[in-house]
Amino acid sequence: MVATYSQKWWGDPMVWLGVLHGATIWAFMAVYLSIPSAWISFACGFLIGFFLYLVALGYQDYRFARAILVGFVMNVLLSSFSAILAFTDQF
């Protein structure tokens, strides 16, 4: 079964939620804590992304599910950058 979408992906707010959830969590932690301590956003982004992914699969919205995976990859990259800064003696 192939899902048909009546709008483009950039017009779907659920896709934006999926793509930006991890980066938004990281940004809030980086602003309110610090960039080196924002590595913990990996755990938060994983948990929130996992449950969003289950919701997307429950509603059979595969475009939303793919967007969540992209958002999780963005979270991994950003939190890895923070972890490198936190666990190396650069600062």
A tleap script that builds the chain and sets N, CA, C and O, in Angstrom:
source leaprc.protein.ff14SB
mol = sequence {
  NMET VAL ALA THR TYR SER GLN LYS TRP TRP
  GLY ASP PRO MET VAL TRP LEU GLY VAL LEU
  HIE GLY ALA THR ILE TRP ALA PHE MET ALA
  VAL TYR LEU SER ILE PRO SER ALA TRP ILE
  SER PHE ALA CYS GLY PHE LEU ILE GLY PHE
  PHE LEU TYR LEU VAL ALA LEU GLY TYR GLN
  ASP TYR ARG PHE ALA ARG ALA ILE LEU VAL
  GLY PHE VAL MET ASN VAL LEU LEU SER SER
  PHE SER ALA ILE LEU ALA PHE THR ASP GLN
  CPHE
}
set mol.1.N position { 0.836 -1.181 0.000 }
set mol.1.CA position { 0.000 0.000 0.000 }
set mol.1.C position { 0.881 1.244 0.000 }
set mol.1.O position { 1.717 1.424 0.885 }
set mol.2.N position { 0.690 2.077 -0.972 }
set mol.2.CA position { 1.458 3.308 -1.101 }
set mol.2.C position { 0.591 4.467 -0.640 }
set mol.2.O position { -0.521 4.659 -1.131 }
set mol.3.N position { 1.106 5.229 0.299 }
set mol.3.CA position { 0.349 6.367 0.808 }
set mol.3.C position { 0.405 7.515 -0.198 }
set mol.3.O position { 1.452 7.785 -0.786 }
set mol.4.N position { -0.706 8.171 -0.384 }
set mol.4.CA position { -0.746 9.352 -1.233 }
set mol.4.C position { -0.897 10.575 -0.331 }
set mol.4.O position { -1.683 10.575 0.617 }
set mol.5.N position { -0.145 11.590 -0.640 }
set mol.5.CA position { -0.146 12.810 0.162 }
set mol.5.C position { -0.675 13.950 -0.684 }
set mol.5.O position { -0.313 14.097 -1.852 }
set mol.6.N position { -1.540 14.757 -0.078 }
set mol.6.CA position { -2.152 15.844 -0.824 }
set mol.6.C position { -1.289 17.099 -0.831 }
set mol.6.O position { -1.587 18.052 -1.551 }
set mol.7.N position { -0.234 17.107 -0.044 }
set mol.7.CA position { 0.628 18.289 0.018 }
set mol.7.C position { 2.086 17.864 -0.050 }
set mol.7.O position { 2.432 16.708 0.194 }
set mol.8.N position { 2.925 18.827 -0.385 }
set mol.8.CA position { 4.360 18.568 -0.420 }
set mol.8.C position { 4.877 18.377 0.992 }
set mol.8.O position { 4.208 18.747 1.957 }
set mol.9.N position { 6.070 17.800 1.121 }
set mol.9.CA position { 6.584 17.493 2.445 }
set mol.9.C position { 6.856 18.746 3.255 }
set mol.9.O position { 6.703 18.728 4.476 }
set mol.10.N position { 7.256 19.838 2.607 }
set mol.10.CA position { 7.583 21.049 3.367 }
set mol.10.C position { 6.333 21.761 3.883 }
set mol.10.O position { 6.446 22.682 4.693 }
set mol.11.N position { 5.180 21.368 3.446 }
set mol.11.CA position { 3.943 21.944 3.946 }
set mol.11.C position { 3.296 21.116 5.050 }
set mol.11.O position { 2.250 21.491 5.579 }
set mol.12.N position { 3.906 20.011 5.391 }
set mol.12.CA position { 3.355 19.117 6.410 }
set mol.12.C position { 3.995 19.429 7.768 }
set mol.12.O position { 5.200 19.231 7.928 }
set mol.13.N position { 3.230 19.908 8.740 }
set mol.13.CA position { 3.818 20.258 10.034 }
set mol.13.C position { 4.372 19.052 10.797 }
set mol.13.O position { 5.281 19.203 11.613 }
set mol.14.N position { 3.835 17.868 10.538 }
set mol.14.CA position { 4.360 16.686 11.214 }
set mol.14.C position { 5.762 16.338 10.721 }
set mol.14.O position { 6.587 15.840 11.487 }
set mol.15.N position { 6.026 16.598 9.462 }
set mol.15.CA position { 7.377 16.374 8.936 }
set mol.15.C position { 8.348 17.345 9.591 }
set mol.15.O position { 9.463 16.961 9.945 }
set mol.16.N position { 7.940 18.591 9.754 }
set mol.16.CA position { 8.810 19.570 10.415 }
set mol.16.C position { 9.065 19.186 11.869 }
set mol.16.O position { 10.176 19.358 12.369 }
set mol.17.N position { 8.050 18.670 12.546 }
set mol.17.CA position { 8.241 18.182 13.910 }
set mol.17.C position { 9.251 17.046 13.934 }
set mol.17.O position { 10.131 17.013 14.793 }
set mol.18.N position { 9.130 16.123 13.002 }
set mol.18.CA position { 10.049 14.996 12.946 }
set mol.18.C position { 11.474 15.411 12.646 }
set mol.18.O position { 12.412 14.893 13.251 }
set mol.19.N position { 11.647 16.333 11.724 }
set mol.19.CA position { 12.989 16.754 11.334 }
set mol.19.C position { 13.647 17.594 12.425 }
set mol.19.O position { 14.842 17.449 12.679 }
set mol.20.N position { 12.891 18.456 13.060 }
set mol.20.CA position { 13.490 19.431 13.974 }
set mol.20.C position { 13.439 19.052 15.448 }
set mol.20.O position { 13.935 19.812 16.280 }
set mol.21.N position { 12.864 17.917 15.803 }
set mol.21.CA position { 12.736 17.621 17.231 }
set mol.21.C position { 14.102 17.472 17.908 }
set mol.21.O position { 14.305 18.001 19.001 }
set mol.22.N position { 15.026 16.770 17.283 }
set mol.22.CA position { 16.331 16.561 17.897 }
set mol.22.C position { 17.181 17.818 17.947 }
set mol.22.O position { 17.830 18.096 18.955 }
set mol.23.N position { 17.179 18.570 16.871 }
set mol.23.CA position { 17.967 19.796 16.829 }
set mol.23.C position { 17.422 20.839 17.795 }
set mol.23.O position { 18.188 21.611 18.373 }
set mol.24.N position { 16.110 20.868 17.973 }
set mol.24.CA position { 15.507 21.818 18.909 }
set mol.24.C position { 15.861 21.474 20.348 }
set mol.24.O position { 16.169 22.360 21.145 }
set mol.25.N position { 15.818 20.204 20.676 }
set mol.25.CA position { 16.212 19.793 22.027 }
set mol.25.C position { 17.668 20.151 22.287 }
set mol.25.O position { 18.002 20.676 23.349 }
set mol.26.N position { 18.533 19.869 21.322 }
set mol.26.CA position { 19.947 20.198 21.464 }
set mol.26.C position { 20.142 21.713 21.613 }
set mol.26.O position { 20.930 22.157 22.448 }
set mol.27.N position { 19.432 22.496 20.814 }
set mol.27.CA position { 19.583 23.950 20.869 }
set mol.27.C position { 19.152 24.505 22.225 }
set mol.27.O position { 19.829 25.368 22.783 }
set mol.28.N position { 18.033 24.017 22.757 }
set mol.28.CA position { 17.603 24.481 24.078 }
set mol.28.C position { 18.636 24.131 25.143 }
set mol.28.O position { 18.939 24.952 26.009 }
set mol.29.N position { 19.170 22.931 25.085 }
set mol.29.CA position { 20.178 22.552 26.072 }
set mol.29.C position { 21.464 23.340 25.889 }
set mol.29.O position { 22.120 23.697 26.868 }
set mol.30.N position { 21.825 23.611 24.655 }
set mol.30.CA position { 23.044 24.378 24.401 }
set mol.30.C position { 22.897 25.817 24.895 }
set mol.30.O position { 23.854 26.397 25.409 }
set mol.31.N position { 21.721 26.388 24.744 }
set mol.31.CA position { 21.503 27.770 25.175 }
set mol.31.C position { 21.395 27.859 26.688 }
set mol.31.O position { 22.020 28.722 27.305 }
set mol.32.N position { 20.614 26.980 27.288 }
set mol.32.CA position { 20.339 27.108 28.716 }
set mol.32.C position { 21.374 26.417 29.606 }
set mol.32.O position { 21.501 26.768 30.779 }
set mol.33.N position { 22.105 25.454 29.079 }
set mol.33.CA position { 23.176 24.821 29.853 }
set mol.33.C position { 24.512 25.303 29.306 }
set mol.33.O position { 25.073 26.280 29.802 }
set mol.34.N position { 25.006 24.642 28.316 }
set mol.34.CA position { 26.181 25.042 27.553 }
set mol.34.C position { 26.332 24.062 26.402 }
set mol.34.O position { 25.723 22.992 26.408 }
set mol.35.N position { 27.130 24.420 25.430 }
set mol.35.CA position { 27.315 23.528 24.286 }
set mol.35.C position { 27.979 22.219 24.708 }
set mol.35.O position { 27.527 21.161 24.271 }
set mol.36.N position { 29.035 22.232 25.539 }
set mol.36.CA position { 29.618 20.939 25.937 }
set mol.36.C position { 28.682 20.045 26.748 }
set mol.36.O position { 28.788 18.822 26.670 }
set mol.37.N position { 27.786 20.618 27.508 }
set mol.37.CA position { 26.885 19.759 28.281 }
set mol.37.C position { 25.609 19.402 27.523 }
set mol.37.O position { 24.748 18.717 28.074 }
set mol.38.N position { 25.466 19.839 26.296 }
set mol.38.CA position { 24.289 19.503 25.499 }
set mol.38.C position { 24.382 18.107 24.889 }
set mol.38.O position { 23.476 17.691 24.168 }
set mol.39.N position { 25.458 17.382 25.167 }
set mol.39.CA position { 25.563 16.015 24.643 }
set mol.39.C position { 24.467 15.114 25.205 }
set mol.39.O position { 24.113 14.111 24.587 }
set mol.40.N position { 23.932 15.464 26.368 }
set mol.40.CA position { 22.890 14.651 26.979 }
set mol.40.C position { 21.589 14.728 26.183 }
set mol.40.O position { 20.674 13.942 26.427 }
set mol.41.N position { 21.492 15.652 25.245 }
set mol.41.CA position { 20.303 15.730 24.404 }
set mol.41.C position { 20.136 14.476 23.551 }
set mol.41.O position { 19.056 14.221 23.020 }
set mol.42.N position { 21.204 13.698 23.421 }
set mol.42.CA position { 21.104 12.439 22.681 }
set mol.42.C position { 20.064 11.524 23.318 }
set mol.42.O position { 19.232 10.944 22.621 }
set mol.43.N position { 20.111 11.396 24.631 }
set mol.43.CA position { 19.162 10.518 25.318 }
set mol.43.C position { 17.741 11.055 25.209 }
set mol.43.O position { 16.803 10.300 24.954 }
set mol.44.N position { 17.588 12.347 25.400 }
set mol.44.CA position { 16.247 12.947 25.303 }
set mol.44.C position { 15.703 12.829 23.883 }
set mol.44.O position { 14.549 12.451 23.682 }
set mol.45.N position { 16.528 13.150 22.915 }
set mol.45.CA position { 16.097 13.074 21.526 }
set mol.45.C position { 15.765 11.659 21.104 }
set mol.45.O position { 14.851 11.434 20.310 }
set mol.46.N position { 16.526 10.687 21.649 }
set mol.46.CA position { 16.237 9.291 21.323 }
set mol.46.C position { 14.877 8.876 21.868 }
set mol.46.O position { 14.078 8.273 21.151 }
set mol.47.N position { 14.612 9.194 23.127 }
set mol.47.CA position { 13.339 8.784 23.727 }
set mol.47.C position { 12.144 9.455 23.052 }
set mol.47.O position { 11.160 8.794 22.719 }
set mol.48.N position { 12.235 10.758 22.855 }
set mol.48.CA position { 11.135 11.467 22.209 }
set mol.48.C position { 10.971 10.991 20.770 }
set mol.48.O position { 9.852 10.771 20.307 }
set mol.49.N position { 12.092 10.834 20.063 }
set mol.49.CA position { 12.026 10.351 18.687 }
set mol.49.C position { 11.470 8.944 18.575 }
set mol.49.O position { 10.741 8.632 17.633 }
set mol.50.N position { 11.813 8.087 19.541 }
set mol.50.CA position { 11.302 6.712 19.522 }
set mol.50.C position { 9.784 6.695 19.649 }
set mol.50.O position { 9.099 5.989 18.908 }
set mol.51.N position { 9.263 7.474 20.592 }
set mol.51.CA position { 7.816 7.475 20.771 }
set mol.51.C position { 7.097 8.195 19.625 }
set mol.51.O position { 5.988 7.807 19.259 }
set mol.52.N position { 7.702 9.221 19.063 }
set mol.52.CA position { 7.129 9.836 17.859 }
set mol.52.C position { 7.115 8.848 16.699 }
set mol.52.O position { 6.172 8.822 15.908 }
set mol.53.N position { 8.170 8.032 16.603 }
set mol.53.CA position { 8.252 7.028 15.553 }
set mol.53.C position { 7.139 5.993 15.706 }
set mol.53.O position { 6.525 5.574 14.725 }
set mol.54.N position { 6.890 5.589 16.955 }
set mol.54.CA position { 5.793 4.639 17.187 }
set mol.54.C position { 4.441 5.250 16.812 }
set mol.54.O position { 3.580 4.566 16.259 }
set mol.55.N position { 4.258 6.531 17.113 }
set mol.55.CA position { 3.017 7.214 16.722 }
set mol.55.C position { 2.892 7.255 15.203 }
set mol.55.O position { 1.822 6.997 14.653 }
set mol.56.N position { 3.992 7.581 14.532 }
set mol.56.CA position { 3.963 7.648 13.067 }
set mol.56.C position { 3.625 6.292 12.458 }
set mol.56.O position { 2.856 6.209 11.500 }
set mol.57.N position { 4.202 5.231 13.016 }
set mol.57.CA position { 3.882 3.902 12.491 }
set mol.57.C position { 2.453 3.505 12.813 }
set mol.57.O position { 1.793 2.838 12.016 }
set mol.58.N position { 1.972 3.916 13.985 }
set mol.58.CA position { 0.587 3.613 14.347 }
set mol.58.C position { -0.412 4.260 13.408 }
set mol.58.O position { -1.444 3.671 13.087 }
set mol.59.N position { -0.107 5.471 12.968 }
set mol.59.CA position { -0.988 6.163 12.019 }
set mol.59.C position { -0.629 5.854 10.570 }
set mol.59.O position { -1.255 6.379 9.649 }
set mol.60.N position { 0.359 5.019 10.368 }
set mol.60.CA position { 0.855 4.641 9.047 }
set mol.60.C position { 1.244 5.854 8.211 }
set mol.60.O position { 0.972 5.921 7.012 }
set mol.61.N position { 1.881 6.804 8.872 }
set mol.61.CA position { 2.393 8.002 8.193 }
set mol.61.C position { 3.902 7.815 8.007 }
set mol.61.O position { 4.709 8.223 8.842 }
set mol.62.N position { 4.252 7.186 6.886 }
set mol.62.CA position { 5.639 6.807 6.672 }
set mol.62.C position { 6.522 8.000 6.332 }
set mol.62.O position { 7.730 7.959 6.562 }
set mol.63.N position { 5.948 9.035 5.801 }
set mol.63.CA position { 6.721 10.254 5.546 }
set mol.63.C position { 7.140 10.882 6.866 }
set mol.63.O position { 8.275 11.338 6.996 }
set mol.64.N position { 6.256 10.913 7.834 }
set mol.64.CA position { 6.565 11.402 9.180 }
set mol.64.C position { 7.622 10.511 9.824 }
set mol.64.O position { 8.527 11.010 10.492 }
set mol.65.N position { 7.516 9.202 9.633 }
set mol.65.CA position { 8.496 8.271 10.210 }
set mol.65.C position { 9.885 8.506 9.628 }
set mol.65.O position { 10.873 8.471 10.361 }
set mol.66.N position { 9.973 8.740 8.340 }
set mol.66.CA position { 11.280 9.032 7.727 }
set mol.66.C position { 11.836 10.357 8.224 }
set mol.66.O position { 13.041 10.488 8.436 }
set mol.67.N position { 10.965 11.334 8.411 }
set mol.67.CA position { 11.413 12.634 8.923 }
set mol.67.C position { 11.952 12.500 10.345 }
set mol.67.O position { 12.909 13.183 10.708 }
set mol.68.N position { 11.354 11.637 11.145 }
set mol.68.CA position { 11.841 11.409 12.504 }
set mol.68.C position { 13.240 10.812 12.461 }
set mol.68.O position { 14.094 11.182 13.266 }
set mol.69.N position { 13.483 9.901 11.539 }
set mol.69.CA position { 14.822 9.328 11.413 }
set mol.69.C position { 15.843 10.378 11.007 }
set mol.69.O position { 16.972 10.359 11.496 }
set mol.70.N position { 15.470 11.287 10.128 }
set mol.70.CA position { 16.367 12.387 9.748 }
set mol.70.C position { 16.637 13.281 10.955 }
set mol.70.O position { 17.772 13.703 11.177 }
set mol.71.N position { 15.602 13.567 11.728 }
set mol.71.CA position { 15.780 14.373 12.936 }
set mol.71.C position { 16.665 13.687 13.954 }
set mol.71.O position { 17.447 14.347 14.639 }
set mol.72.N position { 16.556 12.368 14.064 }
set mol.72.CA position { 17.409 11.631 14.988 }
set mol.72.C position { 18.867 11.680 14.539 }
set mol.72.O position { 19.765 11.813 15.369 }
set mol.73.N position { 19.105 11.576 13.251 }
set mol.73.CA position { 20.483 11.674 12.740 }
set mol.73.C position { 21.053 13.064 13.020 }
set mol.73.O position { 22.223 13.195 13.382 }
set mol.74.N position { 20.233 14.098 12.854 }
set mol.74.CA position { 20.695 15.450 13.172 }
set mol.74.C position { 21.034 15.564 14.658 }
set mol.74.O position { 22.024 16.201 15.019 }
set mol.75.N position { 20.229 14.959 15.513 }
set mol.75.CA position { 20.476 14.976 16.946 }
set mol.75.C position { 21.770 14.249 17.269 }
set mol.75.O position { 22.544 14.714 18.106 }
set mol.76.N position { 22.017 13.133 16.630 }
set mol.76.CA position { 23.253 12.376 16.864 }
set mol.76.C position { 24.463 13.214 16.474 }
set mol.76.O position { 25.454 13.242 17.203 }
set mol.77.N position { 24.395 13.892 15.346 }
set mol.77.CA position { 25.521 14.722 14.909 }
set mol.77.C position { 25.776 15.875 15.871 }
set mol.77.O position { 26.918 16.132 16.251 }
set mol.78.N position { 24.717 16.564 16.261 }
set mol.78.CA position { 24.885 17.697 17.172 }
set mol.78.C position { 25.344 17.256 18.554 }
set mol.78.O position { 26.215 17.897 19.143 }
set mol.79.N position { 24.782 16.188 19.080 }
set mol.79.CA position { 25.189 15.734 20.405 }
set mol.79.C position { 26.589 15.131 20.366 }
set mol.79.O position { 27.303 15.189 21.367 }
set mol.80.N position { 26.997 14.559 19.248 }
set mol.80.CA position { 28.376 14.080 19.119 }
set mol.80.C position { 29.358 15.241 19.135 }
set mol.80.O position { 30.426 15.150 19.740 }
set mol.81.N position { 28.997 16.325 18.475 }
set mol.81.CA position { 29.834 17.528 18.519 }
set mol.81.C position { 29.973 18.019 19.957 }
set mol.81.O position { 31.069 18.382 20.383 }
set mol.82.N position { 28.879 18.032 20.703 }
set mol.82.CA position { 28.932 18.462 22.095 }
set mol.82.C position { 29.748 17.496 22.948 }
set mol.82.O position { 30.478 17.919 23.845 }
set mol.83.N position { 29.626 16.211 22.670 }
set mol.83.CA position { 30.387 15.220 23.432 }
set mol.83.C position { 31.882 15.358 23.177 }
set mol.83.O position { 32.692 15.207 24.092 }
set mol.84.N position { 32.240 15.642 21.944 }
set mol.84.CA position { 33.660 15.849 21.635 }
set mol.84.C position { 34.187 17.046 22.400 }
set mol.84.O position { 35.290 17.001 22.944 }
set mol.85.N position { 33.408 18.117 22.447 }
set mol.85.CA position { 33.837 19.295 23.200 }
set mol.85.C position { 33.877 19.015 24.703 }
set mol.85.O position { 34.742 19.533 25.409 }
set mol.86.N position { 32.949 18.202 25.189 }
set mol.86.CA position { 32.878 17.942 26.629 }
set mol.86.C position { 33.970 17.002 27.097 }
set mol.86.O position { 34.526 17.197 28.178 }
set mol.87.N position { 34.286 16.002 26.319 }
set mol.87.CA position { 35.185 14.961 26.808 }
set mol.87.C position { 36.614 15.092 26.308 }
set mol.87.O position { 37.463 14.270 26.652 }
set mol.88.N position { 36.890 16.092 25.518 }
set mol.88.CA position { 38.287 16.411 25.199 }
set mol.88.C position { 38.629 17.676 25.967 }
set mol.88.O position { 37.742 18.453 26.323 }
set mol.89.N position { 39.857 17.874 26.212 }
set mol.89.CA position { 40.290 19.021 27.017 }
set mol.89.C position { 40.561 20.245 26.158 }
set mol.89.O position { 41.606 20.885 26.276 }
set mol.90.N position { 39.613 20.559 25.299 }
set mol.90.CA position { 39.756 21.729 24.443 }
set mol.90.C position { 39.393 23.003 25.169 }
set mol.90.O position { 39.974 24.055 24.905 }
set mol.91.N position { 38.437 22.923 26.083 }
set mol.91.CA position { 37.967 24.132 26.770 }
set mol.91.C position { 38.206 24.015 28.240 }
set mol.91.O position { 37.879 24.933 28.993 }
savepdb mol mol.pdb
quit
